[in-house]
Amino acid sequence: MIFFYAGLAFIAIVSIVVIILKKIKKNISILELIVTNIYVFSLLFMFVGLESHGNDYHIAIDPVDGQCYIPFGGKHILSLLFYFIAFIISVLLIWLKGNKLPPLTQVLSLSFLVIGSILSFVILLQVSQHNTESIDMYDNSEHMYFFIGVPIISLIIAVSLVIGILKTKMRIANEKRYSNNFLNKINQFFAQKSNLPLWSIILIIPLLLIITLILVLFGQDSNSLIKVFTDTTTWRFSQQMHPPILDHKGHYLCTVAASGNPKIVKPLRLGKRNGRTIIVNRQLLIANAFEEMVQDFSPKLHHFIRTNYDKYGYNLSQKINTKPLSSFTYLVMKPIEWAFLLCLYLFCEKPEEKINKQYQI
């Protein structure tokens, strides 16, 4: 069922994008439609990634609950957002108008395309390395794939547009002839490919200075474009260290099992775990009470068990996503539940009190 709804959402998004693009540009090509749709879905993937990777480096997180750190410094993200918006506007202007743009608008658009290309390359480097060893958790490096699509497609679009408009400019300049020999030499000088990178840099530097001064007025630092990558943790250019991770007391398999058929798993009430509401049944209460008992008895043993359970139990629980599977997991966990209960009655003075106090709201 989930694949059916995902397919419907995919078709709806593609249809909306196609309708909008055809209204904006009548003679749009199939390739342009495909690239734009890929770009839109890349942005959606990035937003999905940011849902779980939205914490600044100074915030203590619980990675077991799917939390991780943002690849961009939150305080400085306004600078990055400004250049991203300027980049998108420039792409649209050059794509729609090309060489028909007014001279100053065209120069500014090209400059923002070049700046956007440089930033896209740096972003690609930033998100291509995600080291999660310091958060004492299984490897989360695959999550970088949520972020690499946008910079890659941005680079492809920007480079294509810049090459296209520069080729047109050079062709027009090469075809143009002046009666004055000096003007002809000047025209040919500016038409040469070897001069284009130099002139692009000369135009970009004052533009960066002006924008930086404006952003400073809005509370950004003068070096925010550097700090947006370095004031982070766990990513390639990160220069900061995060606080110790939060202690997690999640019983993944028991939690999932409690979401099965109510007639089988017998839910008792709702409970709170790290601020989140979960379904609680007796099996989950017993498992948490047993862990608490082990922690009281031997913190080192508890750490060993918890570390390995976090590593393997969470991944396994993610695959249990239907009621029949949850009910089956509950039944499989029954012998373990009885073993936990036996230990509690052997070693705890008031086992039922310890069990009932777990996950109180």
Sequence and secondary structure as in RCSB ss.txt:
>XXXX:A:sequence
MIFFYAGLAFIAIVSIVVIILKKIKKNISILELIVTNIYVFSLLFMFVGLESHGNDYHIAIDPVDGQCYIPFGGK
HILSLLFYFIAFIISVLLIWLKGNKLPPLTQVLSLSFLVIGSILSFVILLQVSQHNTESIDMYDNSEHMYFFIGV
PIISLIIAVSLVIGILKTKMRIANEKRYSNNFLNKINQFFAQKSNLPLWSIILIIPLLLIITLILVLFGQDSNSL
IKVFTDTTTWRFSQQMHPPILDHKGHYLCTVAASGNPKIVKPLRLGKRNGRTIIVNRQLLIANAFEEMVQDFSPK
LHHFIRTNYDKYGYNLSQKINTKPLSSFTYLVMKPIEWAFLLCLYLFCEKPEEKINKQYQI
>XXXX:A:secstr
 HHHHHHHHHHHHHHHHHHHHHHH TT  HHHHHHHHHHHHHHHHHHHHHHHS B TTS   GGGT  B SS GG
GHHHHHHHHHHHHHHHHHHHHTGGGS HHHHHHHHHHHHHHHHHHHHHHHHHT B  GGGTSS  GGGGGGTSHH
HHHHHHHHHHHHHHHHHHHHHHHHH   SSHHHHHHHHHHH GGGHHHHHHHHHHHHHHHHHHHHHHTT  TTHH
HHHHHS SSBTT              HHHHHHTTS HHHH EEEEEEETTEEEEEEHHHHHHHHHHHHHHHH HH
HHHHHHHHHHHHHHHHHHT  SHHHHHHHHHHTHHHHHHHHHHHHHH SSHHHHHHTTT  
